[in-house]
Amino acid sequence: MEVRQENLVLLEQAEKQLRQRSIERLLVAVDFLTYLVDREENEATQELLEIPGVEAAFSRGIARS
């Protein structure tokens, strides 16, 4: 429960800060958050690709579809 409460507090703080920014700064913030999401997804993909045989198994699965 503590983590959830901490997340809510952080989200409230972020919202408060975002509401005080200009549209230009909001666009920068959105771009930055998008960058973080993309980076996280790319890291997860890279981790999967480092598993021996995963690419071949994926290709076989696609071929069977």
C-alpha positions as CSV (number, residue, x, y, z in Angstrom):
1,M,0.0,0.0,0.0
2,E,2.9,2.3,0.7
3,V,4.2,2.2,-2.9
4,R,0.7,3.0,-4.2
5,Q,0.4,6.0,-1.9
6,E,3.9,7.2,-2.9
7,N,2.9,6.9,-6.6
8,L,-0.2,9.0,-6.0
9,V,1.9,11.6,-4.2
10,L,4.3,11.8,-7.1
11,L,1.6,12.0,-9.6
12,E,-0.1,14.8,-7.7
13,Q,3.2,16.7,-7.5
14,A,3.8,16.2,-11.3
15,E,0.3,17.3,-12.1
16,K,0.7,20.4,-10.0
17,Q,4.0,21.3,-11.8
18,L,2.6,20.6,-15.2
19,R,-0.5,22.8,-14.6
20,Q,1.9,25.7,-14.0
21,R,3.8,25.3,-17.2
22,S,3.3,27.0,-20.6
23,I,2.2,25.0,-23.6
24,E,5.7,25.0,-24.9
25,R,7.0,23.5,-21.7
26,L,4.2,20.9,-21.7
27,L,5.2,19.9,-25.2
28,V,8.8,19.4,-23.9
29,A,7.6,17.4,-21.0
30,V,5.5,15.1,-23.2
31,D,8.4,14.6,-25.6
32,F,10.6,13.7,-22.7
33,L,8.1,11.2,-21.3
34,T,7.7,9.7,-24.7
35,Y,11.4,9.3,-25.0
36,L,11.5,7.5,-21.6
37,V,8.8,5.1,-22.7
38,D,10.5,4.4,-26.0
39,R,13.8,3.8,-24.3
40,E,12.3,1.5,-21.8
41,E,10.6,-0.5,-24.5
42,N,13.8,-0.7,-26.5
43,E,15.7,-1.9,-23.5
44,A,13.1,-4.6,-22.9
45,T,13.3,-5.7,-26.6
46,Q,17.1,-5.8,-26.4
47,E,16.9,-8.0,-23.3
48,L,14.6,-10.4,-25.1
49,L,16.9,-10.5,-28.1
50,E,19.8,-11.5,-25.9
51,I,18.1,-14.7,-24.9
52,P,19.7,-17.5,-26.9
53,G,17.4,-18.8,-29.6
54,V,14.6,-16.3,-29.1
55,E,14.8,-14.8,-32.5
56,A,14.6,-18.2,-34.2
57,A,11.7,-19.2,-32.0
58,F,9.9,-15.9,-32.8
59,S,10.5,-16.4,-36.5
60,R,9.1,-19.9,-36.3
61,G,6.0,-18.7,-34.5
62,I,5.4,-16.0,-37.1
63,A,5.8,-18.5,-39.9
64,R,3.2,-20.8,-38.3
65,S,0.6,-18.0,-38.1
